[in-house]
Amino acid sequence: MGSSSVFKRLVAGSVMGLVALSVAACGSDDDSGSSSSGGGGGGTDVGVILPDTTTSPRWEANDRPSLEAAFKAANVTYDIQNAQGDTGKFGQLCDQMIGEGVKVLMIVNLDQESGKACLDKAATAGVQSIDYDRLTPGGGASYYVSFDNVKVGELMGTGLIAALDAAGKTQANIVYVNGAATDNNAALFKSGYEAALKDKIDSGDYKLVGDQSGEWDATKAGTVFEQMYTDNGGKIDGVISANDTMAGGIIARLKAAGVAGTIPVTGQDASVEGLQNILQGFQSGTVYKNTNLEADAASKLAIALIKGEDASSLATGSVTDPDTNKEVPSALATPVWVTVDNITQPFDDGFAKASDVCTGPIADLCTQAGIS
């Protein structure tokens, strides 16, 4: 794009980054693509379709083992598959699971269209459904299990304010690098940080000088940030990045410009990379969502549905479907803002492993932060 030469001049002086076996046999070349617990001929209780392995490491590193542990503890038979970012494969997995007679279908949609098509098929087949983590607008899922995603965004916004305050910046140019437009959660996150930052922007203390989608992709996020950085002559004081994956791409550009650690960047997911960036001072914080809480709520709902029990005591909240304006019964867990000051929490909870995060030069930083 025409602005790249300006960016190069700015950095030039700096220091120079649930499918059946038949489907699996002809599909996935990734061991993370499937897992199942045999039903002894009685069929599978719960089918789960995860979205991909690229937009966030959480799906395979955290959600899969959390769900497996919850289902095993409840003696529920399950089939967990990953669509690998392919809507065609997502549809195939949906058809396969419904055809196999799962009692409950749990999905993380890739987009609204394919997610709704799957949920429509489940409803026609009399299969109860759970939207997991992401609501499918217009999909009509029986239940929704996630975190309070508006709160997730609010934590990013207030986290950025705290980081700018700590740096003594009462006047600041800020930018938004949002999640994918196809993800309803991205809209909820944005509504949260917009609300948290509204007073600062309305008062003129902060100026929003860029607002683009990074599509949950590190490279795309880095590219759109570079464009915004260039367009503003390098005068950006704070960055709302909607997750750690995109934050990593943004931080790579800040490193190239020699300013990493001087511009606060938010994140989400408490990923290995995100936690490492916080320890190194490159990222101001991350929204930690303990997937054990989400998986526990989802498994309890699924068990109640399988047994024909009243699940109203488990779905104590509701979320408005933006397409139908109907309230979807929901179980919403509470997220936590993690900085270097409370970075031990994901480790204490068993969500993060020191063996994964505290490698190489990060080991000493972990020791200083009390991580063992």
C-alpha positions as CSV (number, residue, x, y, z in Angstrom):
1,M,0.0,0.0,0.0
2,G,1.3,3.5,-0.6
3,S,2.1,4.1,3.0
4,S,4.8,1.5,3.5
5,S,7.7,3.8,2.6
6,V,6.8,6.1,5.5
7,F,6.9,3.2,7.9
8,K,10.3,2.0,6.5
9,R,11.7,5.5,7.1
10,L,10.4,5.3,10.7
11,V,12.0,2.0,11.4
12,A,15.2,2.6,9.4
13,G,17.0,4.1,12.3
14,S,15.9,1.5,14.8
15,V,17.5,-1.7,15.8
16,M,16.7,-4.3,13.0
17,G,10.0,-11.6,12.8
18,L,-16.6,-35.0,15.0
19,V,-16.0,-37.0,12.3
20,A,-16.3,-40.8,12.1
21,L,-13.2,-43.0,11.4
22,S,-14.2,-43.1,7.7
23,V,-14.1,-39.3,7.5
24,A,-10.9,-39.0,9.6
25,A,-9.1,-41.5,7.5
26,C,-9.5,-39.5,4.3
27,G,-9.4,-36.1,6.0
28,S,-7.2,-34.8,8.8
29,D,-3.4,-35.0,8.7
30,D,-3.3,-33.5,12.2
31,D,-3.5,-35.6,15.3
32,S,-5.4,-32.8,17.0
33,G,-8.3,-33.3,14.6
34,S,-10.3,-35.8,16.6
35,S,-10.8,-37.5,19.9
36,S,-13.6,-39.8,21.1
37,S,-14.7,-41.9,24.0
38,G,-16.4,-45.1,22.9
39,G,-20.0,-45.6,23.8
40,G,-20.0,-49.4,24.0
41,G,-22.5,-49.7,21.2
42,G,-24.9,-47.3,22.8
43,G,-24.1,-44.3,20.5
44,T,-22.4,-41.1,21.3
45,D,-23.9,-38.7,23.8
46,V,-22.2,-35.5,22.8
47,G,-20.7,-34.4,19.5
48,V,-18.4,-31.3,19.5
49,I,-17.1,-29.4,16.5
50,L,-14.1,-27.0,17.2
51,P,-13.4,-24.4,14.6
52,D,-9.7,-24.4,13.7
53,T,-6.1,-24.6,14.9
54,T,-5.0,-21.2,13.7
55,T,-7.1,-18.3,15.0
56,S,-6.2,-19.1,18.5
57,P,-4.2,-21.9,20.2
58,R,-6.9,-22.2,22.8
59,W,-9.1,-24.6,20.9
60,E,-6.7,-27.5,20.9
61,A,-4.4,-26.5,23.8
62,N,-7.2,-25.7,26.3
63,D,-10.7,-26.3,25.2
64,R,-10.3,-29.8,23.9
65,P,-8.6,-31.2,27.1
66,S,-11.0,-29.2,29.3
67,L,-14.0,-30.7,27.5
68,E,-12.5,-34.2,27.5
69,A,-11.8,-34.1,31.2
70,A,-15.4,-32.8,32.0
71,F,-17.1,-35.4,29.8
72,K,-14.9,-38.2,31.2
73,A,-15.6,-37.1,34.8
74,A,-19.4,-37.2,34.0
75,N,-19.1,-40.6,32.3
76,V,-20.5,-39.0,29.1
77,T,-19.5,-40.5,25.7
78,Y,-18.2,-37.9,23.3
79,D,-16.7,-37.2,19.9
80,I,-14.7,-34.1,19.5
81,Q,-13.6,-33.0,16.0
82,N,-11.9,-29.9,14.5
83,A,-13.1,-28.4,11.3
84,Q,-9.6,-27.0,10.6
85,G,-11.1,-23.7,9.3
86,D,-12.9,-25.4,6.5
87,T,-16.7,-24.7,6.2
88,G,-17.1,-27.7,3.9
89,K,-15.5,-30.0,6.5
90,F,-17.6,-28.3,9.2
91,G,-20.7,-29.2,7.4
92,Q,-19.5,-32.8,6.8
93,L,-18.8,-33.2,10.5
94,C,-22.2,-31.8,11.4
95,D,-23.9,-34.3,9.0
96,Q,-21.8,-37.2,10.3
97,M,-22.6,-36.5,14.0
98,I,-26.3,-36.0,13.4
99,G,-26.3,-39.2,11.3
100,E,-24.6,-41.1,14.1
101,G,-27.4,-40.1,16.4
102,V,-25.6,-37.8,18.9
103,K,-28.0,-36.7,21.6
104,V,-26.5,-33.2,22.0
105,L,-24.5,-31.3,19.4
106,M,-22.1,-28.6,20.5
107,I,-20.5,-26.3,17.9
108,V,-18.0,-23.4,17.7
109,N,-19.2,-21.9,14.4
110,L,-16.8,-20.8,11.6
111,D,-19.3,-18.3,10.3
112,Q,-23.0,-17.5,10.6
113,E,-24.1,-19.3,7.4
114,S,-22.5,-22.7,8.0
115,G,-23.2,-22.6,11.7
116,K,-26.9,-21.9,11.1
117,A,-27.2,-24.6,8.5
118,C,-25.8,-27.1,11.0
119,L,-28.1,-26.0,13.8
120,D,-31.1,-26.1,11.5
121,K,-30.3,-29.7,10.6
122,A,-29.9,-30.6,14.3
123,A,-33.3,-29.1,15.1
124,T,-34.9,-31.0,12.2
125,A,-33.4,-34.2,13.6
126,G,-34.6,-33.5,17.1
127,V,-31.0,-33.0,18.4
128,Q,-30.5,-30.5,21.2
129,S,-27.7,-28.0,20.5
130,I,-25.3,-25.8,22.3
131,D,-23.4,-22.8,20.8
132,Y,-20.0,-23.1,22.5
133,D,-18.1,-19.8,23.0
134,R,-19.6,-18.2,19.9
135,L,-23.3,-17.5,19.4
136,T,-24.6,-18.3,15.9
137,P,-26.9,-15.3,15.0
138,G,-30.2,-16.7,13.8
139,G,-29.1,-20.2,14.5
140,G,-31.6,-21.0,17.2
141,A,-29.3,-23.1,19.4
142,S,-31.0,-24.6,22.5
143,Y,-28.3,-23.0,24.7
144,Y,-25.3,-20.8,24.6
145,V,-22.2,-21.4,26.8
146,S,-19.4,-18.8,26.8
147,F,-17.8,-16.1,28.8
148,D,-19.4,-12.6,29.3
149,N,-17.9,-11.4,26.0
150,V,-18.9,-7.8,26.5
151,K,-17.0,-7.9,29.8
152,V,-14.1,-9.4,27.9
153,G,-14.0,-6.2,25.8
154,E,-14.5,-4.0,28.8
155,L,-11.4,-5.6,30.5
156,M,-9.3,-4.8,27.4
157,G,-10.5,-1.2,27.4
158,T,-9.9,-0.6,31.2
159,G,-6.7,-2.5,30.9
160,L,-5.4,-0.1,28.2
161,I,-6.5,2.9,30.3
162,A,-4.5,1.5,33.3
163,A,-1.4,0.9,31.1
164,L,-1.6,4.4,29.7
165,D,-2.1,5.9,33.1
166,A,0.9,4.0,34.4
167,A,3.0,5.4,31.6
168,G,1.8,8.9,32.5
169,K,-0.1,9.3,29.2
170,T,-3.3,11.3,29.9
171,Q,-3.5,12.2,26.2
172,A,-3.2,9.4,23.7
173,N,-3.8,8.3,20.1
174,I,-5.2,4.8,20.2
175,V,-6.2,2.2,17.5
176,Y,-8.5,-0.8,17.4
177,V,-7.4,-4.1,15.8
178,N,-10.7,-6.0,15.9
179,G,-11.6,-9.7,15.4
180,A,-13.2,-11.2,12.3
181,A,-16.4,-9.6,11.2
182,T,-17.8,-13.2,10.7
183,D,-17.5,-13.8,14.5
184,N,-20.3,-12.5,16.6
185,N,-18.0,-12.5,19.6
186,A,-15.8,-9.9,17.9
187,A,-18.7,-7.5,17.8
188,L,-19.4,-8.2,21.5
189,F,-15.7,-7.6,22.4
190,K,-15.7,-4.4,20.5
191,S,-18.9,-3.1,22.2
192,G,-17.2,-3.8,25.5
193,Y,-14.0,-1.8,24.8
194,E,-15.9,0.9,23.0
195,A,-18.0,1.4,26.1
196,A,-15.0,1.3,28.4
197,L,-13.1,4.0,26.3
198,K,-16.1,6.2,25.5
199,D,-15.6,8.8,28.2
200,K,-11.9,9.1,27.3
201,I,-12.7,9.6,23.6
202,D,-15.7,11.9,24.2
203,S,-13.6,14.1,26.5
204,G,-10.8,14.4,23.9
205,D,-8.3,12.8,26.2
206,Y,-8.0,9.9,23.7
207,K,-8.3,10.1,20.0
208,L,-9.2,7.0,18.0
209,V,-6.9,7.2,14.9
210,G,-7.5,3.7,13.5
211,D,-10.2,1.0,13.5
212,Q,-9.7,-2.1,11.4
213,S,-10.1,-5.9,11.5
214,G,-7.1,-8.2,11.9
215,E,-9.3,-11.2,11.1
216,W,-7.9,-13.1,14.1
217,D,-4.7,-13.5,12.0
218,A,-1.2,-12.4,13.2
219,T,0.0,-11.5,9.7
220,K,-3.1,-9.6,8.8
221,A,-3.2,-7.8,12.1
222,G,0.4,-6.8,11.7
223,T,-0.3,-5.5,8.3
224,V,-3.3,-3.3,9.2
225,F,-1.4,-2.0,12.3
226,E,1.6,-1.1,10.1
227,Q,-0.7,0.9,7.8
228,M,-2.3,2.7,10.8
229,Y,1.1,3.4,12.3
230,T,2.4,4.8,9.1
231,D,-0.7,6.9,8.4
232,N,-0.3,8.5,11.8
233,G,3.4,9.1,11.5
234,G,4.2,6.7,14.2
235,K,2.1,8.7,16.7
236,I,0.2,5.8,18.3
237,D,0.2,5.5,22.1
238,G,-2.0,2.5,22.7
239,V,-3.4,-0.5,20.9
240,I,-6.6,-2.6,21.5
241,S,-5.8,-6.0,20.0
242,A,-8.7,-8.3,20.4
243,N,-6.6,-11.4,21.0
244,D,-3.1,-12.6,21.7
245,T,-2.6,-14.0,18.2
246,M,-3.1,-10.6,16.6
247,A,-1.1,-8.9,19.4
248,G,1.9,-11.1,18.4
249,G,1.7,-9.8,14.8
250,I,1.4,-6.2,16.1
251,I,4.3,-6.6,18.5
252,A,6.5,-8.0,15.7
253,R,6.0,-4.7,13.8
254,L,6.7,-2.7,17.0
255,K,9.9,-4.6,17.5
256,A,10.9,-3.8,13.9
257,A,10.2,-0.1,14.7
258,G,12.3,-0.3,17.9
259,V,9.4,0.7,20.1
260,A,8.1,-2.6,21.4
261,G,7.3,-2.2,25.1
262,T,6.7,1.5,24.9
263,I,3.2,1.2,23.4
264,P,0.7,-0.8,25.4
265,V,-1.0,-3.6,23.5
266,T,-3.9,-5.6,24.8
267,G,-4.8,-9.3,24.1
268,Q,-7.0,-12.2,25.0
269,D,-6.7,-15.9,25.6
270,A,-3.7,-16.1,27.9
271,S,-1.9,-18.0,25.2
272,V,1.7,-19.1,25.6
273,E,2.9,-16.3,23.3
274,G,0.6,-13.7,25.1
275,L,2.0,-14.7,28.5
276,Q,5.5,-14.5,27.2
277,N,4.9,-11.1,25.7
278,I,3.5,-9.8,29.0
279,L,6.6,-11.2,30.9
280,Q,8.9,-9.4,28.5
281,G,6.9,-6.1,28.8
282,F,5.7,-6.1,25.2
283,Q,2.0,-6.7,26.0
284,S,0.2,-4.9,28.7
285,G,-2.2,-7.7,29.5
286,T,-4.5,-10.4,28.3
287,V,-8.0,-11.5,29.1
288,Y,-7.8,-14.9,30.7
289,K,-10.7,-17.2,30.1
290,N,-10.4,-20.4,32.2
291,T,-11.8,-22.9,29.7
292,N,-12.3,-25.4,32.6
293,L,-15.2,-23.1,33.7
294,E,-16.7,-23.0,30.2
295,A,-16.2,-26.7,29.6
296,D,-17.7,-27.6,33.0
297,A,-20.8,-25.5,32.3
298,A,-21.2,-27.0,28.8
299,S,-20.8,-30.6,30.1
300,K,-23.4,-30.0,32.9
301,L,-25.8,-28.6,30.4
302,A,-25.2,-31.5,28.0
303,I,-25.7,-34.1,30.7
304,A,-29.0,-32.4,31.8
305,L,-30.2,-32.4,28.2
306,I,-29.2,-36.1,27.7
307,K,-31.1,-37.1,30.8
308,G,-34.2,-34.9,30.0
309,E,-33.7,-32.8,33.1
310,D,-34.6,-29.2,33.6
311,A,-31.5,-27.1,32.6
312,S,-32.9,-23.7,33.7
313,S,-30.9,-23.7,36.9
314,L,-27.7,-24.1,34.8
315,A,-28.5,-21.5,32.3
316,T,-28.9,-18.6,34.6
317,G,-28.3,-15.8,32.1
318,S,-29.4,-15.0,28.6
319,V,-28.0,-13.4,25.5
320,T,-30.0,-11.6,22.8
321,D,-29.7,-13.1,19.3
322,P,-28.9,-10.1,17.2
323,D,-30.9,-11.5,14.2
324,T,-34.0,-12.7,15.9
325,N,-34.0,-10.6,19.0
326,K,-34.9,-13.7,21.0
327,E,-33.2,-14.4,24.3
328,V,-31.0,-17.5,24.2
329,P,-30.6,-19.3,27.6
330,S,-27.0,-18.9,28.5
331,A,-24.3,-19.9,31.0
332,L,-21.7,-17.2,31.1
333,A,-18.4,-17.5,33.0
334,T,-16.4,-14.5,34.3
335,P,-13.2,-13.5,32.5
336,V,-10.1,-12.1,34.3
337,W,-7.6,-9.4,33.2
338,V,-4.1,-10.7,33.6
339,T,-1.0,-8.5,33.8
340,V,2.5,-9.2,35.1
341,D,1.1,-8.5,38.6
342,N,-1.3,-11.4,38.7
343,I,0.2,-13.5,35.9
344,T,0.5,-16.6,38.2
345,Q,-3.2,-17.1,38.2
346,P,-3.4,-19.1,34.9
347,F,-0.6,-21.3,36.1
348,D,-2.1,-21.8,39.5
349,D,-5.4,-22.8,37.8
350,G,-3.6,-25.3,35.6
351,F,-4.6,-23.5,32.5
352,A,-1.0,-22.5,31.6
353,K,2.1,-24.7,32.0
354,A,5.4,-23.3,33.1
355,S,7.1,-25.9,31.0
356,D,5.5,-24.3,27.9
357,V,5.9,-20.6,28.8
358,C,9.1,-20.5,30.8
359,T,11.6,-21.4,28.1
360,G,15.0,-19.9,27.2
361,P,15.3,-16.3,28.2
362,I,11.7,-16.3,29.6
363,A,12.8,-18.7,32.4
364,D,14.4,-15.9,34.5
365,L,11.4,-13.7,33.9
366,C,9.1,-16.4,35.2
367,T,11.2,-16.8,38.3
368,Q,11.0,-13.1,38.9
369,A,7.2,-13.2,38.5
370,G,6.8,-16.1,40.9
371,I,6.0,-18.7,38.3
372,S,7.3,-22.2,39.0
